[in-house]
Amino acid sequence: MTGLIEKLYQTGNLSDEELLEVIAMNDDEASALLRKYADEVRQRVYGKKVFLRGLIEISSYCKNNCLYCGIRCGNKNAQRYRLDREDIMSCCENGYELGFRTFVLQGGEDPFFTDDFLVPVISGIREKYPDCAITLSLGERSRESYKKLKNAGADRYLLRHETASPELYSKLHPAGMTLKNRIDCLYELRELGYQVGAGFMVGAPFQTLRNIVEDLRFLQELKPHMIGIGPFIPHHDTPFSAAEGGSLQLTLRLLGIIRLMFPEVLLPATTALGTIAPDGRERGLQTGCNVVMPNLSPVMVRKKYDLYDNKVSSGEEAAECRDSLEKKIISAGYFVSDERGDHISINN
């Protein structure tokens, strides 16, 4: 197995069957080598820098009914909220004082957040914090909307494709949502000049290892600037409440594979990774990750943005605990950068 890891390190690619072997491996020596090489590659490209993104969860309303998500519109027990413009600007002010130079506006697909609402908000952030990056993660919108938001000052857009398999996509989403539309959105975002993030769940219901290979091949075609993956974690008020969650080991293995296949990508150690293991985020950083996204949302709403069970929103996940977070990052062998943290190609 170490031979395949060597090949992946040297060439950045493997055949489908070889990828399947590495994804499924149960080999401590090969796993250690994968981790070593992933860390070596990330340090070659980005050094020991860890980029922080201040996450602002602007709405727990969503028009979609995705079967795995705690804020799906069909969940009548979900606690709903929306942040207004003043709330969002206050979060940015707090984040800027804490040293964040990227703000991520994330939410469910909430029809309330029209272009007429969002354009002045984005323009206001851009005007007040010209040295900061503005990232959006607001789901599927029209090309015209994406263009307006880009012109207002948005730099990046995160839209996880969730799975590159149309069959699996249909099992995870209600009728009316299509993989084709999601992929079309990702390519439109690229064409409009956004730094684009895609990604998938690890261990989703019905997912096979071949589905994961499909995901990796799709990402090779899309060439995103950021790839976000995290373990599937069930939510008690969804049809998948009794499903088994994704594993830490498989997620870490895939993070290492992604770093070797996509050396320049921005790769977050996600909240979900920190949810399933106390040291999950640190282990992600040691396996090729170079982004962390602490929570800047108002404390009173954090528990309401309840995508999956036991989602952590305090402790080192909270932006106000930056000092504690920074100590953990240092203990893992890295340091927090005060840069915007753009994809390496943007500055070269």
C-alpha positions as CSV (number, residue, x, y, z in Angstrom):
1,M,0.0,0.0,0.0
2,T,2.9,2.4,0.7
3,G,3.8,2.1,-3.0
4,L,0.4,3.6,-4.0
5,I,0.9,6.4,-1.5
6,E,4.3,7.1,-3.1
7,K,2.8,7.1,-6.5
8,L,0.0,9.5,-5.5
9,Y,2.7,11.8,-3.9
10,Q,4.9,11.7,-7.0
11,T,2.2,12.0,-9.7
12,G,-0.9,13.6,-7.9
13,N,-3.2,10.9,-9.4
14,L,-4.1,7.3,-9.4
15,S,-6.4,5.0,-11.4
16,D,-9.9,4.5,-10.1
17,E,-9.1,1.1,-8.8
18,E,-5.9,2.3,-7.1
19,L,-7.9,5.2,-5.5
20,L,-10.4,2.7,-4.2
21,E,-7.6,0.7,-2.6
22,V,-6.2,3.8,-0.9
23,I,-9.6,5.0,0.3
24,A,-10.4,1.6,1.8
25,M,-7.0,0.8,3.2
26,N,-6.5,-0.3,6.8
27,D,-2.7,0.0,7.0
28,D,-1.1,2.0,9.7
29,E,2.2,2.4,7.9
30,A,0.6,3.6,4.7
31,S,-1.7,6.0,6.7
32,A,1.2,7.5,8.5
33,L,3.0,8.0,5.1
34,L,-0.1,9.6,3.6
35,R,-0.3,12.0,6.5
36,K,3.4,12.8,6.2
37,Y,3.2,13.5,2.5
38,A,0.0,15.6,2.8
39,D,1.6,17.8,5.4
40,E,4.8,18.1,3.4
41,V,2.8,19.2,0.3
42,R,0.7,21.8,2.2
43,Q,3.8,23.2,3.7
44,R,5.5,23.4,0.3
45,V,2.7,25.4,-1.0
46,Y,1.3,27.4,2.0
47,G,3.9,26.9,4.6
48,K,2.7,26.5,8.2
49,K,0.0,29.1,7.8
50,V,-3.6,28.4,8.9
51,F,-6.1,30.9,7.5
52,L,-9.1,31.8,9.7
53,R,-12.6,32.5,8.3
54,G,-15.1,34.2,10.5
55,L,-18.4,32.3,9.9
56,I,-21.6,34.3,10.1
57,E,-24.7,32.1,9.9
58,I,-27.3,34.6,8.7
59,S,-30.4,32.4,8.5
60,S,-31.8,29.0,9.6
61,Y,-34.7,29.2,7.2
62,C,-34.4,27.1,4.1
63,K,-36.8,26.4,1.3
64,N,-35.2,23.0,0.6
65,N,-36.0,19.7,2.2
66,C,-32.7,17.9,1.9
67,L,-33.2,14.6,3.8
68,Y,-30.0,14.9,5.9
69,C,-30.2,18.5,7.1
70,G,-31.5,19.7,10.4
71,I,-32.8,23.0,9.0
72,R,-34.7,21.4,6.2
73,C,-38.1,23.1,5.6
74,G,-39.9,19.9,6.6
75,N,-38.5,20.0,10.1
76,K,-41.2,21.7,12.1
77,N,-39.1,21.5,15.3
78,A,-36.3,23.6,13.9
79,Q,-35.8,27.0,15.6
80,R,-35.8,29.7,12.9
81,Y,-34.0,33.1,12.8
82,R,-32.7,35.7,10.4
83,L,-30.0,38.2,11.0
84,D,-30.6,41.8,9.8
85,R,-28.1,44.1,8.3
86,E,-27.1,45.6,11.7
87,D,-26.6,42.1,13.1
88,I,-24.3,41.1,10.2
89,M,-22.3,44.3,10.3
90,S,-21.9,43.9,14.1
91,C,-20.5,40.4,13.6
92,C,-18.0,41.7,11.0
93,E,-16.9,44.5,13.4
94,N,-16.4,41.9,16.2
95,G,-14.5,39.6,13.8
96,Y,-12.3,42.4,12.5
97,E,-11.3,43.4,16.0
98,L,-10.4,39.7,16.7
99,G,-8.2,39.7,13.6
100,F,-10.3,37.9,11.0
101,R,-9.7,39.0,7.4
102,T,-12.4,36.8,5.8
103,F,-16.1,36.9,6.6
104,V,-18.3,34.0,5.5
105,L,-22.0,34.7,5.1
106,Q,-23.7,31.3,5.3
107,G,-27.3,30.3,5.5
108,G,-30.1,28.1,4.3
109,E,-31.6,28.9,0.9
110,D,-33.9,31.6,2.4
111,P,-36.0,33.6,-0.2
112,F,-36.0,36.5,2.3
113,F,-32.3,37.2,1.4
114,T,-32.9,38.7,-2.0
115,D,-30.3,40.5,-4.1
116,D,-31.9,43.8,-2.9
117,F,-31.1,42.8,0.7
118,L,-27.7,41.3,0.1
119,V,-26.1,43.8,-2.3
120,P,-26.1,46.7,0.2
121,V,-24.8,44.4,2.9
122,I,-22.0,43.1,0.8
123,S,-21.2,46.6,-0.5
124,G,-21.2,47.9,3.1
125,I,-18.8,45.2,4.3
126,R,-16.5,45.9,1.3
127,E,-16.5,49.6,1.9
128,K,-15.8,49.3,5.7
129,Y,-13.3,46.4,5.5
130,P,-11.5,46.8,2.1
131,D,-8.7,44.5,3.2
132,C,-11.0,41.6,3.9
133,A,-12.4,38.8,1.7
134,I,-16.1,38.3,1.5
135,T,-17.2,34.7,1.1
136,L,-20.8,33.6,0.5
137,S,-22.4,30.2,1.1
138,L,-26.1,30.7,0.3
139,G,-26.9,27.8,-2.0
140,E,-28.2,27.7,-5.5
141,R,-29.1,31.1,-7.1
142,S,-29.4,32.4,-10.6
143,R,-26.5,33.5,-12.7
144,E,-27.8,37.0,-12.6
145,S,-27.9,37.0,-8.8
146,Y,-24.4,35.6,-8.6
147,K,-23.2,38.4,-10.9
148,K,-24.9,41.1,-8.8
149,L,-23.3,39.8,-5.6
150,K,-19.9,39.6,-7.2
151,N,-20.2,43.1,-8.5
152,A,-21.2,44.2,-5.0
153,G,-17.8,42.9,-3.7
154,A,-18.1,39.2,-2.9
155,D,-14.9,37.3,-3.6
156,R,-15.7,33.7,-3.0
157,Y,-18.6,31.3,-3.0
158,L,-18.9,27.9,-1.3
159,L,-21.3,25.4,-2.7
160,R,-20.7,21.8,-1.8
161,H,-21.9,19.5,-4.6
162,E,-22.5,16.8,-1.8
163,T,-22.1,14.0,-4.3
164,A,-21.2,13.7,-8.0
165,S,-23.5,10.7,-8.4
166,P,-26.9,11.6,-9.8
167,E,-28.4,8.4,-8.3
168,L,-27.0,9.1,-4.9
169,Y,-28.0,12.8,-5.1
170,S,-31.6,11.8,-5.7
171,K,-31.5,9.6,-2.6
172,L,-30.3,12.5,-0.4
173,H,-32.5,15.3,-1.9
174,P,-36.2,15.7,-2.6
175,A,-37.7,15.7,-6.1
176,G,-37.1,19.0,-7.8
177,M,-33.5,19.3,-6.7
178,T,-31.0,18.1,-9.3
179,L,-27.3,17.5,-9.4
180,K,-27.2,19.1,-12.8
181,N,-28.4,22.4,-11.5
182,R,-25.9,22.4,-8.7
183,I,-23.1,21.6,-11.0
184,D,-24.3,24.3,-13.4
185,C,-24.2,26.8,-10.5
186,L,-20.6,25.9,-9.7
187,Y,-19.4,26.4,-13.3
188,E,-21.3,29.7,-13.5
189,L,-19.6,30.9,-10.3
190,R,-16.2,30.0,-11.8
191,E,-17.0,31.8,-15.0
192,L,-18.0,34.9,-13.1
193,G,-14.6,35.1,-11.4
194,Y,-15.4,33.8,-7.9
195,Q,-12.9,31.8,-6.0
196,V,-15.1,28.6,-5.8
197,G,-15.4,26.0,-3.1
198,A,-17.1,22.6,-3.7
199,G,-17.0,19.4,-1.6
200,F,-18.9,16.4,-0.4
201,M,-20.1,14.5,2.7
202,V,-18.1,11.5,3.9
203,G,-20.1,8.5,4.9
204,A,-23.5,9.8,3.7
205,P,-26.3,7.3,3.6
206,F,-26.1,5.0,0.6
207,Q,-22.7,6.3,-0.3
208,T,-20.2,3.8,-1.7
209,L,-16.4,4.1,-2.1
210,R,-17.0,4.3,-5.8
211,N,-19.2,7.4,-5.3
212,I,-16.2,9.0,-3.5
213,V,-14.0,8.3,-6.5
214,E,-16.7,10.0,-8.6
215,D,-16.4,13.0,-6.3
216,L,-12.7,13.2,-6.8
217,R,-13.0,12.9,-10.5
218,F,-15.6,15.7,-10.6
219,L,-13.3,17.9,-8.5
220,Q,-10.5,17.3,-11.0
221,E,-12.8,18.6,-13.7
222,L,-14.1,21.6,-11.8
223,K,-10.7,22.6,-10.4
224,P,-12.1,24.5,-7.4
225,H,-10.1,26.8,-5.2
226,M,-11.4,25.3,-2.0
227,I,-12.6,21.8,-1.2
228,G,-14.7,21.3,1.9
229,I,-15.4,17.7,3.1
230,G,-16.6,16.6,6.4
231,P,-18.2,13.5,8.0
232,F,-21.9,13.0,7.7
233,I,-23.5,13.4,11.1
234,P,-27.2,12.5,11.5
235,H,-29.8,14.8,12.9
236,H,-32.6,13.5,15.1
237,D,-35.3,15.3,13.2
238,T,-34.5,14.0,9.7
239,P,-35.3,10.7,7.8
240,F,-31.7,9.7,8.3
241,S,-31.8,10.1,12.1
242,A,-30.8,6.4,12.7
243,A,-28.1,6.3,10.0
244,E,-24.5,5.7,10.8
245,G,-22.3,8.7,10.7
246,G,-19.1,9.2,8.7
247,S,-15.9,8.1,10.4
248,L,-12.9,10.1,11.5
249,Q,-10.4,7.8,9.9
250,L,-12.1,7.8,6.4
251,T,-12.4,11.6,6.5
252,L,-8.7,12.0,7.5
253,R,-7.7,9.6,4.8
254,L,-9.6,11.6,2.2
255,L,-8.2,14.9,3.4
256,G,-4.7,13.5,2.8
257,I,-5.7,12.1,-0.7
258,I,-7.2,15.5,-1.6
259,R,-4.1,17.4,-0.6
260,L,-1.9,15.2,-2.8
261,M,-4.3,15.4,-5.7
262,F,-4.9,19.1,-5.3
263,P,-1.7,20.6,-3.9
264,E,-2.8,24.3,-4.1
265,V,-6.4,23.9,-2.8
266,L,-7.6,25.6,0.3
267,L,-8.7,22.8,2.6
268,P,-10.7,23.4,5.8
269,A,-10.6,21.4,9.0
270,T,-14.4,21.5,9.4
271,T,-16.6,22.0,12.4
272,A,-18.0,18.5,11.7
273,L,-14.5,17.1,12.1
274,G,-14.2,18.8,15.4
275,T,-17.7,17.5,16.4
276,I,-16.9,13.8,16.0
277,A,-13.6,14.0,17.7
278,P,-12.2,16.4,20.3
279,D,-8.9,16.6,18.4
280,G,-10.5,16.2,15.0
281,R,-9.6,19.6,13.7
282,E,-6.0,19.4,14.8
283,R,-5.6,16.0,13.2
284,G,-7.1,17.5,10.0
285,L,-4.5,20.3,10.1
286,Q,-1.8,17.6,10.4
287,T,-3.2,15.8,7.3
288,G,-3.1,18.7,4.8
289,C,-5.8,21.2,6.0
290,N,-4.9,24.9,6.2
291,V,-8.2,26.6,6.9
292,V,-10.3,26.9,10.1
293,M,-13.7,28.6,10.3
294,P,-14.6,29.7,13.8
295,N,-18.2,30.9,14.5
296,L,-18.8,34.7,14.5
297,S,-22.6,34.4,14.7
298,P,-24.4,36.0,17.6
299,V,-24.2,33.7,20.6
300,M,-28.0,33.6,21.0
301,V,-28.6,32.1,17.6
302,R,-25.7,29.6,17.3
303,K,-27.6,26.6,18.6
304,K,-30.5,27.4,16.2
305,Y,-28.3,26.8,13.1
306,D,-28.6,23.1,13.8
307,L,-27.5,21.3,10.7
308,Y,-26.7,18.0,12.6
309,D,-26.7,16.7,16.1
310,N,-24.2,18.0,18.7
311,K,-22.8,20.7,16.3
312,V,-20.2,22.5,18.4
313,S,-20.6,26.3,18.6
314,S,-18.7,27.2,21.7
315,G,-15.2,26.5,23.0
316,E,-12.5,26.8,20.3
317,E,-15.2,26.7,17.6
318,A,-16.3,30.2,18.8
319,A,-14.5,33.2,17.3
320,E,-14.3,34.9,20.7
321,C,-12.1,32.1,21.9
322,R,-9.4,33.0,19.3
323,D,-6.6,32.8,21.8
324,S,-7.4,29.3,22.8
325,L,-7.9,28.3,19.2
326,E,-4.5,29.8,18.3
327,K,-2.8,27.9,21.0
328,K,-4.3,24.6,19.7
329,I,-3.1,25.5,16.2
330,I,0.4,26.2,17.5
331,S,0.4,23.0,19.5
332,A,-0.5,21.1,16.2
333,G,2.7,22.6,14.6
334,Y,1.3,25.6,12.7
335,F,0.5,29.3,13.2
336,V,-2.4,31.6,12.5
337,S,-1.9,33.9,9.5
338,D,-3.3,37.4,9.5
339,E,-3.7,37.3,5.7
340,R,-7.0,37.0,3.8
341,G,-5.9,33.6,2.8
342,D,-6.6,33.6,-0.9
343,H,-5.9,30.6,-3.1
344,I,-2.2,30.6,-4.1
345,S,-3.0,31.3,-7.7
346,I,-4.7,34.6,-6.9
347,N,-1.5,36.3,-5.8
348,N,0.8,34.8,-8.4
